[in-house]
Amino acid sequence: MTDRWPVADLVKCVERELGKRRAVYPRLVAQDKMRQDQADEEIAKMEHVRLVLEQVGSLLRVVRDPDARAQGLAEDGDIHHELRAMHRLVPEAAQEGLF
């Protein structure tokens, strides 16, 4: 087993999980095994996880792509833009100085 996967694989995993939740939660709500507000919140959290992972992937592409930098496609402003986006998505990490 590996402890490292590409971000794109992680995003696909989260999307599969979202699909499962969207399929199962309505039945749980109908059976009074879960409240609708709980179902909505759990789905919203997983959607947020997907957004964070997509933003991480975008930031990694900008940072890792020397060709884009050489061609002027990835400027320092691009990196700052991606970091600001991460700051909005994960404010706790920003407070800890991770971004």
CYANA upper distance limits for C-alpha pairs under 8 A (distance plus 0.5 A):
  5 TRP  CA      9 ASP  CA      6.95
  5 TRP  CA     10 LEU  CA      7.32
  6 PRO  CA     10 LEU  CA      7.08
  7 VAL  CA     11 VAL  CA      6.70
  7 VAL  CA     53 LEU  CA      7.08
  7 VAL  CA     54 GLU  CA      8.04
  7 VAL  CA     56 VAL  CA      8.06
  7 VAL  CA     57 GLY  CA      6.30
  8 ALA  CA     12 LYS  CA      6.82
  8 ALA  CA     54 GLU  CA      8.23
  8 ALA  CA     57 GLY  CA      7.67
  9 ASP  CA     13 CYS  CA      6.74
 10 LEU  CA     14 VAL  CA      6.77
 10 LEU  CA     53 LEU  CA      7.91
 11 VAL  CA     15 GLU  CA      6.67
 11 VAL  CA     50 ARG  CA      6.34
 11 VAL  CA     53 LEU  CA      6.75
 11 VAL  CA     54 GLU  CA      7.30
 12 LYS  CA     16 ARG  CA      6.71
 13 CYS  CA     17 GLU  CA      6.77
 14 VAL  CA     18 LEU  CA      6.61
 14 VAL  CA     46 MET  CA      7.53
 14 VAL  CA     49 VAL  CA      8.06
 14 VAL  CA     50 ARG  CA      6.64
 15 GLU  CA     19 GLY  CA      6.77
 15 GLU  CA     50 ARG  CA      7.76
 16 ARG  CA     20 LYS  CA      6.83
 17 GLU  CA     21 ARG  CA      6.69
 18 LEU  CA     22 ARG  CA      6.57
 18 LEU  CA     43 ILE  CA      7.14
 18 LEU  CA     46 MET  CA      7.16
 18 LEU  CA     47 GLU  CA      7.82
 19 GLY  CA     23 ALA  CA      6.68
 20 LYS  CA     24 VAL  CA      6.54
 21 ARG  CA     25 TYR  CA      5.99
 21 ARG  CA     43 ILE  CA      7.38
 22 ARG  CA     26 PRO  CA      7.52
 22 ARG  CA     43 ILE  CA      8.01
 23 ALA  CA     27 ARG  CA      8.24
 24 VAL  CA     28 LEU  CA      6.99
 25 TYR  CA     29 VAL  CA      6.57
 25 TYR  CA     34 MET  CA      7.99
 25 TYR  CA     39 ALA  CA      6.54
 26 PRO  CA     30 ALA  CA      6.61
 26 PRO  CA     39 ALA  CA      8.44
 27 ARG  CA     31 GLN  CA      6.66
 28 LEU  CA     32 ASP  CA      6.69
 28 LEU  CA     33 LYS  CA      5.52
 28 LEU  CA     34 MET  CA      5.90
 29 VAL  CA     33 LYS  CA      6.34
 29 VAL  CA     34 MET  CA      5.26
 29 VAL  CA     35 ARG  CA      6.05
 29 VAL  CA     36 GLN  CA      6.41
 29 VAL  CA     39 ALA  CA      8.15
 34 MET  CA     38 GLN  CA      7.14
 34 MET  CA     39 ALA  CA      7.32
 35 ARG  CA     39 ALA  CA      6.90
 36 GLN  CA     40 ASP  CA      6.58
 37 ASP  CA     41 GLU  CA      6.57
 38 GLN  CA     42 GLU  CA      6.62
 39 ALA  CA     43 ILE  CA      6.72
 40 ASP  CA     44 ALA  CA      6.56
 41 GLU  CA     45 LYS  CA      6.60
 42 GLU  CA     46 MET  CA      6.83
 43 ILE  CA     47 GLU  CA      6.65
 44 ALA  CA     48 HIS  CA      6.70
 45 LYS  CA     49 VAL  CA      6.79
 46 MET  CA     50 ARG  CA      6.83
 47 GLU  CA     51 LEU  CA      6.86
 48 HIS  CA     52 VAL  CA      6.69
 48 HIS  CA     89 LEU  CA      8.24
 49 VAL  CA     53 LEU  CA      6.68
 50 ARG  CA     54 GLU  CA      6.61
 51 LEU  CA     55 GLN  CA      6.63
 51 LEU  CA     89 LEU  CA      8.23
 52 VAL  CA     56 VAL  CA      6.67
 52 VAL  CA     86 MET  CA      7.54
 52 VAL  CA     89 LEU  CA      6.73
 52 VAL  CA     90 VAL  CA      7.92
 53 LEU  CA     57 GLY  CA      6.69
 54 GLU  CA     58 SER  CA      6.70
 55 GLN  CA     59 LEU  CA      6.61
 55 GLN  CA     82 GLU  CA      7.60
 55 GLN  CA     85 ALA  CA      7.76
 55 GLN  CA     86 MET  CA      7.02
 56 VAL  CA     60 LEU  CA      6.61
 56 VAL  CA     86 MET  CA      7.98
 57 GLY  CA     61 ARG  CA      6.71
 58 SER  CA     62 VAL  CA      6.91
 58 SER  CA     82 GLU  CA      7.72
 59 LEU  CA     63 VAL  CA      6.66
 59 LEU  CA     79 ILE  CA      7.20
 59 LEU  CA     82 GLU  CA      6.05
 59 LEU  CA     83 LEU  CA      7.80
 60 LEU  CA     64 ARG  CA      6.27
 61 ARG  CA     65 ASP  CA      6.31
 62 VAL  CA     68 ALA  CA      8.13
 62 VAL  CA     74 ALA  CA      6.56
 62 VAL  CA     78 ASP  CA      7.63
 62 VAL  CA     79 ILE  CA      6.99
 63 VAL  CA     79 ILE  CA      7.45
 65 ASP  CA     69 ARG  CA      7.07
 65 ASP  CA     74 ALA  CA      8.41
 66 PRO  CA     70 ALA  CA      6.54
 67 ASP  CA     71 GLN  CA      6.59
 68 ALA  CA     72 GLY  CA      6.56
 68 ALA  CA     73 LEU  CA      5.28
 68 ALA  CA     74 ALA  CA      5.72
 69 ARG  CA     73 LEU  CA      6.21
 69 ARG  CA     74 ALA  CA      5.14
 69 ARG  CA     75 GLU  CA      6.70
 74 ALA  CA     78 ASP  CA      6.28
 74 ALA  CA     79 ILE  CA      8.08
 75 GLU  CA     79 ILE  CA      7.37
 76 ASP  CA     80 HIS  CA      6.78
 77 GLY  CA     81 HIS  CA      6.47
 78 ASP  CA     82 GLU  CA      6.72
 79 ILE  CA     83 LEU  CA      6.62
 80 HIS  CA     84 ARG  CA      6.58
 81 HIS  CA     85 ALA  CA      6.81
 82 GLU  CA     86 MET  CA      6.78
 83 LEU  CA     87 HIS  CA      6.61
 83 LEU  CA     99 PHE  CA      6.65
 84 ARG  CA     88 ARG  CA      6.89
 85 ALA  CA     89 LEU  CA      6.85
 86 MET  CA     90 VAL  CA      6.33
 86 MET  CA     91 PRO  CA      8.31
 86 MET  CA     99 PHE  CA      7.72
 87 HIS  CA     91 PRO  CA      5.72
 87 HIS  CA     93 ALA  CA      7.82
 87 HIS  CA     94 ALA  CA      5.95
 87 HIS  CA     99 PHE  CA      7.09
 90 VAL  CA     94 ALA  CA      7.22
 91 PRO  CA     95 GLN  CA      6.75
 92 GLU  CA     96 GLU  CA      6.88
 93 ALA  CA     97 GLY  CA      6.84
 93 ALA  CA     98 LEU  CA      5.77
 93 ALA  CA     99 PHE  CA      7.08
 94 ALA  CA     98 LEU  CA      6.00
 94 ALA  CA     99 PHE  CA      5.59
